Structures are given as structure tokens and as C-alpha cells.
Amino acid sequence: MSGNTFGTLFRLSTFGESHGPAIGGVLDGCPAGLLIDEAFIRSELQRRKPGQSHITTQRREEDEVHFLSGIFEGKTTGHPIGFTIANADQKPKDYDHLKEAFRPSHADYTYQEKYGVRDYRGGGRSSARETAARVVGGAIAKLLLHTYGIRIQAYVSQVADVALQKSVDELDLAAAEESIVRCPDPETAGRMISLIEEVRKAGDTVGGIISCVIKGVPAGLGEPVFDKLHADLGKAMLSINAVKGFEYGAGFDAIRFRGSELNDGFIKMANDRIGTSTNYSGGIQGGISNGQDIYFRVAFKPVATIMRDQASVDAAGNEVVIPGKGRHDPCVLPRAVPIVESMAALVLADHLLRGRTARV
């Protein structure tokens, strides 16, 4: 299997399966001398871990990271950073009924066709369990970005048809962590939670949208042809389980504007820096950051595993019924917020290092 590494200079490779002994990763290209705050990394993992509220999966994993290399006396050495996260609450026998059957809208059939073999224990490598390793890499990327004054904040802005109506400038984004659904508006968060509870009781699942804002990004990050900053952000987000769509800046709404309305005019800011009067570009122009806030949205589908029986077929094409059982999120959005932030951090850290080679 190829495609397990993300990034060019700041590179994360992940390994492991959902119900194997552990998952983990190797982070290469991190500059030497970066102070590693293990408490911060642990807190990021706690934001993603299962079983954190009644609206998430009840699988119990403490997600304690164990670093194997690349850190000495609390700082990075410039060598590869290896780490593992044990799978403590693995129950592979719970998936024996899926040895031959293909679950609707999962990777079971496609993995079988591609490799001729598949790990049916919770999806194996295709499980969202793998994203815990991304959060570790993303947390280290965040620590690097913090030294440059770059901050990333994601939040749930929509669950099904319950949408946050306030603009980002009207919100206290820090309040997102005060809600189990990670929506920064208490009234909207309450309606989202009620909907998720209703859907869960019905044995179903629901999707929605995560919005993300990146502040403090300097102008000049991104490569202008194939590795545009927004293209790499799009790839990063679309690599996350259950993601169906990505848009940045005005996104698909841009089609409703005339060019004269959508253009971001340049102005001289109070600090003598060049800025723009509007930010329909979402902080990126020509594939390169322009110094304004970067903002984007990520659409997540309803989780494919539902607590209802579903018709399917087995490897021989015989009709079977997939029983509705297991430990799964009725809505993946609350736990996906730190994953979105982590993938964004990996992209920004990579382009920050790549940007050092752009000029004398």
C-alpha cells in the first residue's frame, strides 16, 4: 500500500489498523530545537478521542502517545519523530460477521478488489482510528506554527439543516470547546445536540459542516502551480474519512457574484502593511497566501455505519443482511474538529518550510 505519507518537507507517515495492537506515525522534516509540549499534544488527542460524550462513539481509548525518537530533553533533534498510540479497547471478534460481507458505503468491497485481502476488523486501515496519528503530527505542526504567531481554529457550523447563522466575526471561537458538539454559539449548539440525540435514538447518523479559520499567516506561502496552498488544503481535507466536499473563501457562492463585486481591492493597512478591503479570496490568491485570514469549510457525510439492518452481498455475490450493531458516532463532526485543524496545520507547516527556499 502506498500513499501513507503526507507532505513534502514536513512529512507525516502513519501506520496501523483499527483493531491491531497500535497505530502510530513517523514525522520527518521537523526543525531541530522546537520545544515539545507533551501536555498540549495530549490535550489535542483528548479532543479527538472516542467516548468523550454521549453523542460520540462509546469505544474507550485513552489515546496516550508514546514517543520513540526525535525528541531529546524536551526538544526536537531534527531526526524523525516516531510515536505509537496503543489500541486498548480493541474488540476484533465483534466483526467476525463481516469476514465475507460488504458493508454499504464502506471501503470493504474496494479494498477487496484492490488488494485481494482486507482487514475486516472495524475497517482496518480504512478506519477513522488512523486519524489519531494525524492529530499527533498536527499538534507538533501547531507548536511550530505557534512560534510564528499562526493560529488555527475549527468549529462545527452546521449539522444537517441546523446551521449557524452568525458570521465568524460575530463569534467567540474559543467557546467552541465549551460545547460537546463544538459549536461556538450556545443556542445553535443546543439544537444540534438535540438533533444528534434524536438521530441516534432512531439508529441513524447525520452529517454537516466544519468551518476553519487560520489567523496570522504571512503573505507568500504556497506554490503557484500544482501545489497551490488551497489545493493542498483541499487534498488534506478530502483525505479525512467521511469528507465529501471542500471550499475556501467565497467557495461555491462565488458564482452568484459579478467580478466587480467579488474582487478583493488592495488597501494600505494601519501598520503600513498591504491588505484587502474584503476577503472573498479566503486569504489565498494565485495559490499563495496574501496575509489575510484563511478560511474554508469542509462537508462531512453521515457515518456509513448505522444501527439498522441493511441489505448487501457477500464476496460470492450472495444476498446478506448486515446487522445494525457496533460502537460508532451518530455524528462524526465533534471529533473531526481537531482532525481538520491537524491537517491544516500539517499543510501550513510544510509550506512554511518550503517558503524558505523561495528567495534569497
N, C-alpha and C positions, 0 to 999 in steps of 0.2 A: 504493500500500500504506500503510495506516495502522497504528497500534499499534506503532510503533518507539520510543516514549518511555515510560519508567517513572519514576513518582514524581510528587509534587505540588509541593513547594518545592525539594527536592533531586532534580533530574531528569536522567536519562541517556537520550540518544537514540543509537542505534547505526546504522551503515550498512555496506554492503559484502557481498560474496559469497565463498564458499569459495575459488574459483579465479579471482577477479578480481585486480587489481593490489594491492589493500589492503583491510583492514577498518578501522573507526575509530568514533569517537564524539564527542559533544558533551555535556559535563557542565555543567549550568546550576544556579545557586542555591547553589553552594558559597560560604560566607562568605569575605570577604577576610581576609588575614593568616595563613592556615593554612600552616604550613611543609610544603613538599612534599619528601618523602624519595624521590628517584627510585630509589635503590638498593633501598628497600623495595618500591616498585611493580614494579621489575624482578624481584625475588625472588618476588613473587606470580605474575607471569606465568610464571616458570620452573616453578612448581609445577603449572601448568595445561598447559604446552606439550607438544606431541606428541614422541614419540621419547625420552622420559626414562628408559625402562626396557624390558626385553624383554617385559613384559606390557602394553605400550601400543602404539598405532599407531606405525609407523616413518616417518611423514611427518616431515620435518626442517624445523622452523621455529624460529628463534631468538627470535621474538616480541619484538623491540626496539620500544618505544613511542617515537614522535616527537611531542612536544607542539608545537602550533601557536599557542596563545593561552591567555590567562587566568592565566599564571604569569610573574612578574617578580622577578628577583633571589631566586629560590628560594621565593617565597611566592605564594599565590593573590591575584588582584586583585579578585575579586568578579565578574569578567566570565566569559562562557562559556569553558570549558576544552576546546579542540579538540585531537584527537590522532588519529594513524594508526598502524597496525601493518602492515608490508608482508607480502604473501603471497610468500615467497621460493621455496617448494617447490611451486609450483602446477603441475599436470600435467593441463590440461583435456582433452587428447586421449585420456587414459585412460578418458574417459567417453563417447566417441563412440557406443559400442554402446547407450547409454541415451537417445539422442535421441528415440526414439519409444516405448520400453518403460517400463513402470511397475514399479518395484521393490516387492516385497511389504512392507507396513507402513512405507513411506516416505511423504513428502509429495508424491511425483511426481504422482499422479492428482489429489489435492485441489487442488494449486497449478494444474494444468492446467485444472481445472473452474472455479476461482475467477477466474483471470486470463486464461485463453486462451493463455497463453505461460508457459514455465518455463525456468529455467536448470538444465540437466541436469548441469552440471559439479560433481559432488560434492554435489548438492542445492542449490547456490547459496545463497540467503538462509536456507533451512531447515537448513543445515549447522550443527553444533555449533562450527564455526570462529568463528561470530559471538560466542560466549561469551568470547573473549579480550578483546573490548571491554568486556564486563561486569566482567571482573576488574580492568581499569584503573580503571573507575568505582568498583568496590567497594574497591579499595586506597586510593583517595582518601577514600572514606567511612570506612574503617577509621582513617585518620590523624586524621580529625575526631573519631571516637568515642574514640580513644585519649586525646584531650585531656580527655575526661570520665570516663576510667577504665573504659570499656566494652571488653570483650574477647570475641571470637568464636572458637570452636574447633570445627571439624567433624572427623569421622573415620569410617572405614568400620567399621561394626558387624556387617555380615552380607554374605556372598557366597553366593548360592543358599541351601543348607541349612547352610552353615558360619557359625554365629552366635557372636558374642562373648557369653559368659555372665556377665561381670563388670559390676557397676553402674558408673556414671560416677564415683562417689566412690571406687571401688577402683582407678581408672586414673590413670596419668600421661599426660595427653592430649598433652603435648609430645612423647612418644615416638612419636606417630603419624607424624611426619616422618622418623623413623629407618627406616621400612619403606616399600618400594616400593609396597605396597598401601594404605598409610596407615591401618593398624590399630594401635592403641597397645599391644596385647598380643602379644608375640613369638610365643608358641605358636600362637595363633589366626591370626596373620598368616601364619605358615608354611603352615598348612593351606589358607588362602585362596589363597596364591600357587600351591601345588601344584594346586589345583582349576582355577585360571585357565589354568595351563600345559597341563593335560590337555584342557580345553575348546578351547584354541587349536589344539592338535595335531589335534583332531577337526574343525577347520574351523567350529566353532560359537562361540556367545557366551553370556554369563551375566550376570545382574543381581544386585541386592542392595539394601542399605540404608545410607544415610549418616545418622549422628546428629549433632546440633549442640547446643552449649551456649553460651549468651550470659551472661556474668557482668558485674556492675557496672551493670546497667540500673536507673535510678532509677524510682520509682513515678510513674505519671502519663502514660506515653507511649501513644498510641493514641487513635483517635476512636471513640466508643461505638456507632455505628450501622452504616453501610455500610463504613466504613474501620477496622474493628476491627484491632488490631495483629496478631492471629493470622490474620485474613482476608487482610491484605496480605502476611504471610509466606507464607501458602498460595498466593496468586497468584504471588508471586515464585518459589517453588519449582516450581510447576506450569508455569511458563513456560520452565523448563530442558528441553532436549532429553532425551528418554527417561524423564522423570519420570512415574510412574503414580499416586503416592499421597503424601499429606502428613498427618501427625498431630502434635499438640503435647500436652504434659502426659501424662495417662494415655491419651489417644487412644482407640482402639477398645477397649482393655482396660477403659475406664470402665464398659462395660455389665455387667461381672462384679461390680461393687460395689453395695452399698446406699448411699443418700445419707449415712447416718450414718458410713459408712466412708470415703467419698470426700471429704467436706468438709474443707477446709484451715482448721483453727482458728487464730485470731489470738492472738499472744503478744507480750509485750514482750521485745525482744532486750537483750543486754548493753549495747549502746550507746544504749539508750533509744529505739531505732527500733522501729516496729511491724513484726512479721514473721509468718510462719505456721509451725505445728509440722510440717506436711507440705507437699509441693509437687506434689500431683496436678494442680493447675491449670497447671503448667508456667510459672509466673511471670506469667500473664495472667488477669485476671478482669474480666468485663464488657467485654472488648475492650481493656482498658487494663492496662499493666504494673503489678505490685504490689510491685516491688522485689526479688523473689526471682529466682533464676536462671531464665532462659527456656530450655526445651529442647524439641526437636522432632526428628522422623525423616522422612526422605524416601526413597521407594521408587523404584528405577530398574529398568526392564525390561532384558532382554538387548538389545544393539545389534541393529538390524534387518538390517544387512549381515553376511552370513555367507559363509565361504569354501566354499560348496557351491552347485551349480546349483539354481535354483528356477524353478518354472513360474509364468508370468504371462501377461499380454496386452499388446499394443501399443495405440496410440491408436485404431487401427481395429478393435480387438477381436480381432485375430488372436492365436492362441496363440504364445507365445515362451518361450524359456528364458533366464533371467538367469544368466550365468556367475558363479561364485564367485571374484572377484578384486578386488584393490584393497588399500588401506592403511587398516586400521580397528582399533579397540580390541576385543579379545576380551571386555573388561570395562571399562566406562566409569568405574567408581567411583573409582579412584585419582586420575584427573584431574578428576573432578567435585567433589572435596572443596573446592578453592579457589573453585569456582563457587558452591557452596552458601553458603560464607562470604561471598562478594561480594554475592550477592543479599540475604542477611540484613543485611549492612552498609548497603546502599542503603535498605532499609526502615527500619532504626533511625535512620539519619542524617536521613531525610525526616521521621520522626515527632519526632525531637529538635527540628528546626527548627519544625515545626508546633506543638509543645508550648509554644513561647514565646508563642503568641498566646492561650493558654487562660485566662489570669488576669492580673490587674494585678500 
